[in-house]
Amino acid sequence: MNQKGGVGKTTTTVNLAAAIARAGHPTLVLDLDPQAHATLGLGLDNSAGGTIYDLLHDASATPSALREIAPNLFAIASHTDLAAFETDLAGAPDRLARLERVLGATERQFEFVLIDCPPSLGLLTLNALAAADEVLIPMQAHFLALQGVGKLLETVNLLATGPQAINPRLTVAGVVLCMHDTGSTHTREVVADLEAFFAQAAEQNVPWRAAKVLRPAIRRNIKLAESPSFGKTIFDYAPQASGAEDYKQLADAFLAGRIRPEAGEPPVVVTRAAHETTGATA
């Protein structure tokens, strides 16, 4: 998630999920943004079959809404009707638990669930934060974006700590640097500030105490901007592009901290006890 738009949330959700799936892990992309950009980027027709809007009203409809994109990669589409969700459920006592119920209905089908959030802190994003284990923050390394991350972390802290916490297990995995320009002095200064901030937080009891700037940074690459118009991930549209290389390496680094190989056995996902899915919001 990121309350600022145009920072690479959808691009990261779609392509990181695709890279994780290509590594052999059943992965679900859940498009929670009424703009439905992840839906478009995966080539889905949201007029055919169920969408997340339907599931938030009736979680039992999950099987009909799951779409297979590629081996190990599935998605639940969004729809512009989702913009009415906040009005529809404004008075419902379980309005913050709707998405968690949807994820529970997947019955361990997926090792990873990546949720593409809208660029606002409304009921949809709060549902994502209530259901997720970790928050990924895609951002550009600019000064104003850095200020926005501070506000975002305050929100996570409110939801994860205190006597009225909505999701005490929620943590911040870190920042994904998107549209990155390594040659800029300003960029290097912002990244240094981020790293220093996370290093200092390691000694504090906050949800981002284990967060870090995730590597590699995603370099600015026109192929990443073009691929959604063809309804393809970067791996299907331009597999030799730097964007494909960066997201593959990012997925490898992401998985390295979450997969524990056992002797003589295939890799096993390290999940929290009694938790059916691993959800990450972006």
C-alpha positions, 0 to 999 in steps of 0.5 A, spaced: 500 500 500 501 507 499 496 513 499 500 516 494 498 514 487 502 512 481 508 509 485 508 502 482 503 499 487 500 495 481 506 494 477 509 491 483 503 487 485 502 483 479 510 482 477 512 480 484 506 475 484 508 473 477 515 472 479 513 468 485 509 463 481 514 462 476 518 460 482 513 454 484 509 457 489 501 458 488 500 465 488 494 469 488 493 476 486 487 480 489 485 486 486 482 491 491 482 497 487 476 500 484 480 502 478 482 495 476 488 496 474 491 489 476 485 486 473 487 489 466 494 488 467 493 481 467 488 481 461 482 479 465 475 481 463 471 483 469 464 482 466 465 475 466 465 471 472 465 474 479 469 479 482 472 481 489 466 486 489 461 480 489 466 476 494 466 482 499 458 481 500 458 473 499 465 470 501 462 463 499 462 465 491 470 465 491 471 458 487 467 462 481 471 468 482 478 465 481 481 466 475 488 462 473 493 466 469 498 462 468 501 456 472 501 457 480 498 464 478 491 466 480 487 472 480 481 475 483 478 481 479 476 488 481 470 492 478 468 499 478 462 497 482 467 496 488 467 504 489 460 503 492 463 498 497 464 503 503 457 506 502 454 499 502 457 497 508 458 503 512 453 500 518 455 493 517 458 491 524 463 486 520 465 491 515 473 490 517 473 483 516 470 482 510 476 481 506 479 476 511 473 472 510 474 471 503 481 469 504 479 464 509 475 461 503 481 459 499 482 453 504 490 453 503 490 453 496 495 459 496 502 460 499 502 467 498 496 472 497 498 479 494 493 485 495 493 491 490 490 496 495 487 503 492 491 509 493 487 512 499 486 510 506 478 508 506 474 501 508 477 497 502 485 499 505 483 497 512 480 491 510 486 489 506 490 491 513 486 487 517 487 481 513 494 481 511 500 479 515 505 484 512 505 491 508 509 492 502 510 499 500 512 501 493 515 508 492 519 512 488 525 515 492 523 522 492 523 527 498 515 528 498 514 520 498 519 519 504 514 524 508 508 520 505 511 513 508 511 516 515 504 517 515 503 510 512 507 507 518 503 511 523 496 508 520 499 501 520 501 502 528 494 504 529 491 498 526 497 493 529 498 496 536 494 498 542 488 495 546 483 496 540 488 494 535 484 491 528 490 486 526 496 485 532 500 480 527 501 486 522 508 488 520 511 492 515 516 488 510 519 494 507 520 499 501 520 497 494 523 502 490 520 503 483 522 507 477 529 508 480 534 512 478 541 510 481 544 516 478 541 521 482 544 524 488 537 526 491 535 519 490 541 516 494 540 521 499 533 519 500 535 511 500 540 513 505 535 516 510 530 510 509 535 505 511 537 509 517 530 510 519 529 502 519 536 501 522 533 505 528 527 502 528 530 495 529 531 497 536 524 499 537 517 495 539 514 498 532 511 494 526 516 496 522 522 494 526 524 488 521 523 492 515 528 494 510 529 497 503 528 491 499 533 489 493 534 490 488 531 497 486 526 496 480 529 500 475 525 505 470 523 501 464 518 503 459 517 495 458 513 495 465 509 501 463 507 498 456 506 491 459 499 492 462 496 495 455 497 488 453 494 484 459 501 481 460 506 481 466 513 483 464 515 476 464 510 474 458 511 481 455 518 482 455 522 477 459 529 480 457 527 487 459 531 489 465 524 490 469 523 482 468 530 481 471 529 486 477 522 483 479 525 476 478 531 478 483 526 481 488 522 475 488 528 471 490 530 476 495 523 476 498 522 468 498 529 467 501 526 470 508 520 466 508 522 459 505 525 454 509 528 448 505 528 442 509 533 436 508 530 431 503 524 435 502 521 441 498 521 448 500 516 449 506 513 456 507 514 459 514 507 461 516 504 463 523 500 458 526 493 457 525 493 462 519 490 459 513 494 464 508 499 469 507 497 476 505 501 481 503 498 488 501 501 493 496 
